[in-house]
Amino acid sequence: MSERTIEKIQLQTKLWGRVYRLLFMIYSTVLFWELFLGRYRSHGGVRRYNLIPLKTMTLYIENYKRFGASIILINLAGNVLAFMPLGFLLPLVYKQADRLMVITGITLLTSISAEVCQLIFNVGGLDIDDVLLNTLGGVLGYLCYRFSARCLKEVKTWQRR
């Protein structure tokens, strides 16, 4: 490989690194907004918490007609989808995070921290089911990242042939 080609690759790598960091900052800002300031946040009132795993999810499923599909979708799928970008972007920004256990741990700790802060600042309830769903979202995001990386690697290999 020529020196010019190496410089070009290094420049592209640096540029993409900045793009990933920018996306991560935007995602973090949007996540913070949604977790603490968004329109679904209740400010004030009685502090709510649930420490029994699967209690809230079971409640939504058993009372589907009372809550309606949109509430269930926002609460269940929304928690998963909200943390998928974390699992996808972290290994792009921090190479050390490119392991399932690392992503699981970071997502778990981030989710627990967010839930505790929501309880302390009384802008939502602390719910262990949210922690489970958020962590699942982070793991699914990481699996999407790994799948994308594998596909990209195969495309590059195919193009070299």
BALUMLUM-726616 format. One record per residue: chain; x, y, z of N, C-alpha, C in turn. Coordinates in steps of 0.001 Angstrom, whole numbers, plus 524288, in hexadecimal, padded with zeros to 5 digits. Layout:
<atoms>
ch | n.u | n.v | n.w | ca.u | ca.v | ca.w | c.u | c.v | c.w
A | X | Y | Z | X | Y | Z | X | Y | Z $
...
</atoms>
This chain:
<atoms>
ch | n.u | n.v | n.w | ca.u | ca.v | ca.w | c.u | c.v | c.w
A | 80348 | 7FB70 | 80000 | 80000 | 80000 | 80000 | 8037B | 804D7 | 80000 $
A | 801FE | 808A3 | 7FCFA | 80524 | 80D62 | 7FC9E | 80438 | 810E0 | 8015D $
A | 807C6 | 81475 | 8022E | 80759 | 8181E | 80682 | 8027F | 81B87 | 805EA $
A | 80141 | 81CE9 | 80127 | 7FC99 | 82020 | 7FFF6 | 7F796 | 81D34 | 8016D $
A | 7F76A | 8182E | 80036 | 7F2DD | 814FA | 80189 | 7F23D | 81487 | 80769 $
A | 7F68C | 813C8 | 80A21 | 7F66C | 81364 | 80FD9 | 7F46E | 8187E | 81237 $
A | 7F64A | 81CE7 | 8104B | 7F485 | 821FF | 81238 | 7EEA9 | 822B6 | 8114B $
A | 7ECE4 | 82104 | 80CB6 | 7E75B | 82178 | 80B69 | 7E409 | 81E34 | 80F2D $
A | 7E5BC | 81976 | 8104C | 7E2E8 | 81603 | 813EA | 7E2D6 | 8185B | 81963 $
A | 7E744 | 81A87 | 81B16 | 7E789 | 81CEC | 82045 | 7E3E1 | 82199 | 820A1 $
A | 7E39D | 824B2 | 81C91 | 7E022 | 82941 | 81C7A | 7DA6B | 8278C | 81CB2 $
A | 7D914 | 82388 | 819A8 | 7D3B5 | 8218B | 819B4 | 7D251 | 81F5B | 81F13 $
A | 7D5EA | 81C93 | 8216F | 7D508 | 81A5A | 826A0 | 7D419 | 81EAC | 82A9F $
A | 7D744 | 822BD | 82A61 | 7D6BA | 82727 | 82DF5 | 7D17C | 829E3 | 82D22 $
A | 7CFFE | 82AAC | 8283B | 7CB08 | 82D34 | 826FF | 7C670 | 82A07 | 82903 $
A | 7C672 | 824F4 | 827F7 | 7C232 | 8219F | 829D2 | 7C205 | 82176 | 82FBF $
A | 7C684 | 82194 | 8324C | 7C6A9 | 821C0 | 837FF | 7C3E3 | 82699 | 83A12 $
A | 7C4C5 | 82B06 | 83782 | 7C225 | 82FDC | 83913 | 7BC46 | 82F91 | 83816 $
A | 7BAC9 | 82D4C | 833BD | 7B537 | 82CA5 | 83284 | 7B2A1 | 82949 | 836B1 $
A | 7B515 | 824F2 | 83829 | 7B2E2 | 82179 | 83C2D | 7B26F | 82446 | 8416B $
A | 7B664 | 8274F | 842DA | 7B62F | 82A32 | 847CC | 7B1CD | 82E44 | 847B5 $
A | 7B12B | 830E8 | 8434B | 7ACF8 | 834C0 | 842C7 | 7A79D | 8321B | 8434A $
A | 7A6EB | 82DBF | 8409C | 7A206 | 82ACD | 84106 | 7A109 | 8290B | 846A2 $
A | 7A52D | 8275D | 84943 | 7A4AD | 825A4 | 84EB1 | 7A313 | 82A33 | 85235 $
A | 7A54A | 82ECB | 85158 | 7A3D9 | 83364 | 85473 | 79E29 | 834F5 | 8536A $
A | 79C90 | 834D1 | 84E80 | 7971F | 8361B | 84D2D | 79372 | 8322A | 84FB8 $
A | 794C3 | 82D2D | 84F36 | 79182 | 82918 | 8519C | 7912A | 829E0 | 85789 $
A | 79597 | 82AE5 | 85A13 | 795A7 | 82B9A | 85FC2 | 7923D | 83034 | 86165 $
A | 7925D | 83467 | 85E64 | 78F35 | 83902 | 85F8B | 78961 | 837C7 | 85F03 $
A | 787F4 | 83526 | 85ACC | 78279 | 833AD | 859F3 | 780A9 | 82FED | 85E33 $
A | 783EC | 82C19 | 85F9A | 78284 | 82863 | 863B8 | 781B2 | 82B3E | 868DD $
A | 78546 | 82EC4 | 86A3C | 784B4 | 831D1 | 86F11 | 77F8A | 834DA | 86EFB $
A | 77E74 | 8375F | 86A9A | 77997 | 83A65 | 86A19 | 774D7 | 836E2 | 86B0E $
A | 774BD | 83281 | 8686B | 77040 | 82EF8 | 868E6 | 76FBD | 82CA7 | 86E62 $
A | 77424 | 82B85 | 870DF | 773F0 | 82924 | 87614 | 77265 | 82CF3 | 87A5E $
A | 773BE | 831F9 | 879A8 | 772F4 | 835A4 | 87DF1 | 76F89 | 83A5E | 87CB5 $
A | 76F12 | 83BE0 | 877D9 | 76C4B | 840B0 | 8768D | 767EA | 83FFA | 87293 $
A | 767A6 | 83B78 | 87016 | 763F5 | 83A87 | 86BDC | 75E43 | 83ADE | 86D84 $
A | 75AE8 | 83AA9 | 869A6 | 75553 | 83B6E | 86AB6 | 752D6 | 836EA | 86DB8 $
A | 75562 | 83263 | 86DEF | 75333 | 82DF9 | 870D3 | 75501 | 82DEB | 8767E $
A | 757D4 | 831EB | 87815 | 759BE | 83243 | 87D6D | 755A1 | 834B8 | 880DD $
A | 754B3 | 83258 | 88553 | 75124 | 834AA | 88922 | 75484 | 8378C | 88D1A $
A | 7535F | 83C66 | 88DEB | 7566B | 83F91 | 8918D | 75349 | 8405A | 8968C $
A | 7555D | 83E62 | 89AC2 | 752B7 | 83EE7 | 89FC0 | 74F1F | 83A4D | 8A0C9 $
A | 74BFF | 83AD0 | 8A4CC | 7486C | 8369F | 8A639 | 74B1C | 83283 | 8A999 $
A | 7486E | 82E3F | 8AA4A | 74A6A | 829FA | 8AD88 | 74EDE | 82732 | 8AAB0 $
A | 752FA | 82623 | 8AD8B | 75754 | 82331 | 8AB3E | 75599 | 81D88 | 8AA83 $
A | 75693 | 81B82 | 8A5C0 | 754FD | 81628 | 8A480 | 759D0 | 812CE | 8A39C $
A | 7597C | 80DFE | 8A561 | 75DB6 | 80A5B | 8A448 | 75B9C | 804D1 | 8A42B $
A | 75E36 | 80193 | 8A128 | 75CFF | 7FC04 | 8A0D1 | 76224 | 7F90B | 8A0C3 $
A | 762E5 | 7F5BB | 8A497 | 767A4 | 7F292 | 8A4EA | 76697 | 7ECCA | 8A3DA $
A | 761DA | 7EB8B | 8A21F | 76070 | 7E618 | 8A0F8 | 760F2 | 7E53B | 89B19 $
A | 764B2 | 7E1EC | 8997E | 76584 | 7E10B | 893D7 | 76099 | 7DEF7 | 89127 $
A | 75F96 | 7E107 | 88C90 | 75B4F | 7DF90 | 8890B | 755E3 | 7E13C | 88AED $
A | 75589 | 7E3F0 | 88F4C | 75078 | 7E594 | 89162 | 74DC5 | 7E972 | 88DAE $
A | 75090 | 7ED72 | 88BF9 | 74E3B | 7F160 | 88895 | 74CE3 | 7EF16 | 88341 $
A | 75067 | 7EBF0 | 88118 | 74F5D | 7E98A | 87BFE | 74A93 | 7E610 | 87C44 $
A | 74A0C | 7E30A | 88067 | 74584 | 7DF9D | 8811A | 7408B | 7E2DA | 881AB $
A | 740E9 | 7E71D | 8849F | 73C69 | 7EA91 | 88555 | 73A7A | 7ECB6 | 8801B $
A | 73E25 | 7EE76 | 87CCF | 73CA6 | 7F07F | 877AA | 73A1C | 7EC48 | 8744D $
A | 73C59 | 7E7B7 | 8744F | 73A47 | 7E37C | 87105 | 734E9 | 7E1B8 | 872F4 $
A | 73458 | 7E109 | 87813 | 72F5D | 7DF3F | 87A3F | 72B08 | 7E353 | 8799A $
A | 72C7C | 7E853 | 87981 | 728A1 | 7EC8D | 87918 | 7290E | 7EF6A | 873E1 $
A | 729F5 | 7EC6E | 86FCB | 72AC5 | 7EE97 | 86A8E | 72668 | 7F24E | 868FA $
A | 72192 | 7F0BA | 869D0 | 71D24 | 7F3E7 | 86815 | 71CBF | 7F904 | 86B22 $
A | 71E0A | 7F8E6 | 8700F | 71DC4 | 7FDA2 | 87345 | 721F3 | 8019B | 871C7 $
A | 726B2 | 7FFB6 | 870CF | 72B0E | 8033F | 86F96 | 72B1D | 804D4 | 869D2 $
A | 729E5 | 80135 | 86672 | 72A19 | 80247 | 860D3 | 72F7E | 8011E | 85E9A $
A | 72F93 | 80016 | 85999 | 73469 | 7FE81 | 856F3 | 7389B | 802B6 | 85718 $
A | 7370F | 807A6 | 85697 | 73B01 | 80BD0 | 8565B | 73DF9 | 80C53 | 85B7D $
A | 73B56 | 80BF0 | 85FE4 | 73DF5 | 80C46 | 864FE | 741A7 | 807B0 | 865B5 $
A | 73FDF | 80316 | 86441 | 74329 | 7FE6C | 864C2 | 747E9 | 7FEE1 | 86134 $
A | 74708 | 80096 | 85C68 | 74B54 | 80127 | 858AF | 74F4D | 80527 | 85A99 $
A | 74D85 | 80992 | 85C6F | 75106 | 80DA7 | 85E67 | 7542D | 80B9F | 86305 $
A | 751A7 | 808EE | 86699 | 7544E | 80739 | 86B59 | 757CE | 8027F | 86A95 $
A | 7562B | 7FEC5 | 86786 | 7594C | 7FA05 | 866ED | 75D41 | 7FA92 | 8627A $
A | 75B50 | 7FB5B | 85DC2 | 75EDB | 7FBCD | 85946 | 76229 | 800BD | 859A6 $
A | 75FFB | 804E3 | 85BC5 | 762DE | 809C7 | 85C4B | 767B1 | 80932 | 85FA8 $
A | 76742 | 80631 | 863E3 | 76BC8 | 8054F | 86742 | 7700A | 80239 | 86478 $
A | 76E7E | 7FE83 | 86155 | 77257 | 7FB6D | 85E5D | 774D9 | 7FEE6 | 85A30 $
A | 771A2 | 80180 | 85717 | 773A0 | 804BA | 852CB | 77703 | 80949 | 854A8 $
A | 775BD | 80B6A | 8592B | 778A9 | 80FEF | 85B24 | 77E62 | 80E9E | 85C45 $
A | 77F7B | 809C0 | 85D9F | 784D5 | 80853 | 85F11 | 787BA | 80545 | 85AD1 $
A | 7851B | 8040D | 8568E | 787CC | 8015A | 85244 | 78C55 | 8048E | 8500B $
A | 78BB4 | 809B0 | 84F44 | 7902E | 80CAC | 84D40 | 794EB | 80C8E | 850E2 $
A | 79409 | 80C19 | 855F2 | 79867 | 80BC7 | 8599B | 79BB2 | 806F4 | 85875 $
A | 79921 | 8028C | 857C3 | 79BE9 | 7FDB6 | 8568B | 79E7E | 7FDC7 | 85135 $
A | 79C44 | 800BD | 84D98 | 79E71 | 80113 | 84850 | 7A300 | 804EE | 84809 $
A | 7A265 | 80972 | 84A7F | 7A648 | 80D9C | 849F7 | 7AB04 | 80CFA | 84D8C $
A | 7AA4C | 80ABD | 8522C | 7AEBA | 80A50 | 855CE | 7B382 | 807AC | 85375 $
A | 7B301 | 8032F | 850E3 | 7B7B6 | 800C6 | 84EA8 | 7BA0D | 803D5 | 84A20 $
A | 7B6F2 | 80725 | 847A7 | 7B909 | 80A6F | 8437A | 7BC4E | 80EE5 | 845B7 $
A | 7BAC9 | 810C7 | 84A47 | 7BD80 | 81524 | 84CC6 | 7C1F7 | 81333 | 8503B $
A | 7C11E | 80EF1 | 852F2 | 7C502 | 80CC2 | 85690 | 7C60C | 80713 | 85512 $
A | 7CA69 | 80611 | 852AD | 7CBB4 | 800BD | 850F2 | 7CBCD | 7FCD8 | 8557E $
A | 7CD12 | 7FEBF | 85A3D | 7CD34 | 7FB4A | 85EC7 | 7C7C6 | 7F92B | 86020 $
A | 7C3B5 | 7FBBD | 85E31 | 7BE57 | 7FA26 | 85F59 | 7BC42 | 7F622 | 85B7E $
A | 7BF9E | 7F426 | 8581F | 7BDE1 | 7F080 | 85411 | 7BDA3 | 7EAE1 | 8561F $
A | 7BABA | 7EA37 | 85A6E | 7B9C8 | 7E504 | 85C9D | 7B451 | 7E4FF | 85F06 $
A | 7B19D | 7E0BB | 85E66 | 7AC36 | 7E064 | 8603A | 7ABC0 | 7E172 | 86613 $
A | 7AF3A | 7DF48 | 8692F | 7AEE5 | 7E006 | 86EDC | 7AFD8 | 7E5BE | 8705E $
A | 7B34B | 7E85A | 86D9B | 7B455 | 7EDE5 | 86EB2 | 7AF7A | 7F122 | 86D6D $
A | 7AD3B | 7F031 | 868DF | 7A880 | 7F309 | 86752 | 7A40D | 7F1F5 | 86B23 $
A | 7A36C | 7ED09 | 86CA1 | 79F4D | 7EBA0 | 87058 | 7A013 | 7EE8A | 8757A $
A | 7A4E3 | 7EE8F | 87771 | 7A601 | 7F137 | 87C61 | 7A52E | 7F715 | 87C14 $
A | 7A717 | 7F983 | 877F0 | 7A676 | 7FF35 | 8775E | 7A0B7 | 800A2 | 876D5 $
A | 79DDF | 7FD9D | 873B2 | 7984C | 7FEBB | 872FC | 79559 | 7FDF8 | 8781B $
A | 79697 | 7F9DA | 87AE0 | 79413 | 7F8C6 | 87FE8 | 79514 | 7FD3C | 883C3 $
A | 79A06 | 7FED1 | 88449 | 79B5B | 80306 | 887EF | 798F8 | 8083E | 8864A $
A | 798EB | 80951 | 8813D | 79685 | 80E22 | 87F4A | 790B5 | 80E30 | 88085 $
A | 78E25 | 809CC | 87F9E | 7888B | 8096D | 88090 | 78745 | 809EE | 88660 $
A | 78A3E | 80742 | 889AA | 78959 | 8079C | 88F54 | 78A1E | 80D3E | 89121 $
A | 78E41 | 80FC0 | 88F42 | 78F4B | 81533 | 890B7 | 78ACD | 818BC | 88F12 $
A | 788E3 | 81800 | 88A56 | 78491 | 81B3B | 88861 | 77FA6 | 81A5C | 88BAB $
A | 77E81 | 81583 | 88CE2 | 779CF | 81454 | 88FF1 | 77A2B | 816A0 | 89570 $
A | 77EB2 | 81634 | 897E1 | 77F67 | 81867 | 89D20 | 77EEE | 81E5D | 89CEE $
A | 78144 | 820CC | 898F9 | 780D4 | 82680 | 89861 | 77B31 | 8282A | 8976D $
A | 77850 | 8252B | 89460 | 772CB | 8266D | 89382 | 76FCF | 8264B | 898AF $
A | 77107 | 82284 | 89BFB | 76E78 | 82228 | 8A114 | 77009 | 826B9 | 8A48B $
A | 77513 | 827E1 | 8A4D0 | 77703 | 82C1E | 8A829 | 774B8 | 8315A | 8A68A $
A | 774C1 | 83275 | 8A162 | 772D7 | 8377B | 89F7E | 76CFA | 8377A | 89E6C $
A | 76A7A | 83313 | 89F7C | 764CF | 8327A | 89EFE | 762D3 | 83401 | 89991 $
A | 7656D | 831CF | 89595 | 763D6 | 832C2 | 89029 | 76269 | 82DA0 | 88D79 $
A | 7607E | 82A0A | 89075 | 75F16 | 824DE | 88E86 | 76005 | 82102 | 892DD $
A | 75E64 | 81C4F | 891FC | 75F0C | 8185D | 89602 | 763BA | 814E7 | 89500 $
A | 765CC | 812C0 | 8992A | 769EE | 80EDF | 898B8 | 76741 | 8099E | 897D2 $
A | 76895 | 80704 | 89392 | 76612 | 80206 | 8924B | 76A34 | 7FE2F | 8906A $
A | 76A9B | 7F9D8 | 8931C | 76E74 | 7F5D6 | 891B6 | 76D63 | 7F3B7 | 88C3C $
A | 76875 | 7F3C5 | 88AA3 | 76730 | 7F1FA | 88556 | 76992 | 7F594 | 88138 $
A | 769BC | 7FAA3 | 88258 | 76C57 | 7FE46 | 87EC2 | 77221 | 7FCF9 | 87E53 $
A | 77486 | 7FBAE | 882B4 | 77A15 | 7FA38 | 882AB | 77AE0 | 7F55E | 87F41 $
A | 77781 | 7F187 | 87FDD | 777ED | 7ECBB | 87CBD | 77736 | 7EDEB | 876E9 $
A | 7733E | 7F0FF | 875A3 | 77231 | 7F248 | 87028 | 77680 | 7F5B0 | 86DCC $
A | 77870 | 7F973 | 870CD | 77CB3 | 7FCC9 | 86EEE | 78198 | 7F98B | 86DDF $
A | 782CF | 7F5F5 | 8716A | 78765 | 7F29F | 870C4 | 786C0 | 7EF1F | 86C01 $
A | 78211 | 7ED04 | 86B4B | 780F5 | 7E9F3 | 8669C | 781CE | 7ED41 | 861BA $
A | 7801F | 7F229 | 861E6 | 780E8 | 7F5AF | 85D7A | 786AD | 7F67F | 85C48 $
A | 789D9 | 7F753 | 8604B | 78F75 | 7F7F5 | 85F87 | 791ED | 7F323 | 85D1F $
A | 79058 | 7EE95 | 85EF5 | 79265 | 7E9A8 | 85CDD | 790B6 | 7E8FE | 85729 $
A | 78BC6 | 7EA0E | 855F9 | 789EE | 7E9A1 | 8508C | 78CC3 | 7ED81 | 84CFD $
A | 78DC3 | 7F233 | 84EFA | 790BB | 7F607 | 84BFC | 79635 | 7F411 | 84AD2 $
A | 798AC | 7F1A3 | 84EAF | 79DE9 | 7EF7C | 84DE3 | 79DCF | 7EB09 | 849E5 $
A | 799D9 | 7E7B9 | 84A3F | 7996D | 7E36F | 84678 | 798A0 | 7E58F | 840ED $
A | 795B2 | 7E9CC | 8406A | 7951D | 7EC56 | 83B4A | 79A5D | 7EE7B | 8396A $
A | 79D56 | 7F0B8 | 83CFA | 7A292 | 7F2A8 | 83BAA | 7A600 | 7EE2F | 839B7 $
A | 7A60B | 7E9D9 | 83C8F | 7A956 | 7E55D | 83B07 | 7A7A1 | 7E338 | 835BD $
A | 7A28B | 7E2D3 | 834EA | 7A088 | 7E0E5 | 82FEE | 7A223 | 7E48C | 82B81 $
A | 7A196 | 7E9AA | 82C64 | 7A317 | 7ED89 | 8286E | 7A8EE | 7ED40 | 82744 $
A | 7AC19 | 7ECB8 | 82B5B | 7B1C3 | 7EC69 | 82AA4 | 7B335 | 7E78D | 82780 $
A | 7B096 | 7E33D | 828A0 | 7B1A8 | 7DE66 | 825C4 | 7B018 | 7DEF3 | 82007 $
A | 7AB94 | 7E141 | 81F09 | 7A9D2 | 7E209 | 8199D | 7AD8D | 7E5A9 | 816B4 $
A | 7AF3E | 7E9D8 | 81942 | 7B2DD | 7ED89 | 816D5 | 7B808 | 7EAE0 | 8158A $
A | 7B9D7 | 7E799 | 81907 | 7BEB6 | 7E4B8 | 8181E | 7BE28 | 7E10C | 8136E $
A | 7B9BA | 7DE6A | 81303 | 7B8CC | 7DAE7 | 80E9C | 7B870 | 7DDE4 | 8097C $
A | 7B600 | 7E27E | 80999 | 7B59C | 7E5B1 | 804DC | 7BB0C | 7E75D | 8031A $
A | 7BE4B | 7E90B | 806D2 | 7C399 | 7EAB5 | 8057C | 7C6BB | 7E616 | 80347 $
A | 7C61C | 7E188 | 8058F | 7C8CD | 7DCE4 | 803A0 | 7C6FB | 7DB96 | 7FE1B $
A | 7C1F4 | 7DBFA | 7FD3E | 7BFB5 | 7DACE | 7F81A | 7C1AD | 7DEB2 | 7F404 $
A | 7C218 | 7E3C0 | 7F5A2 | 7C3D8 | 7E7B6 | 7F1EF | 7C992 | 7E6F4 | 7F04A $
A | 7CCBE | 7E4B2 | 7F3B3 | 7D247 | 7E3D3 | 7F27D | 7D314 | 7DF79 | 7EE83 $
A | 7CF4B | 7DC1D | 7EDE7 | 7CFD7 | 7D7A0 | 7EA5B | 7CFB5 | 7D934 | 7E4BE $
</atoms>
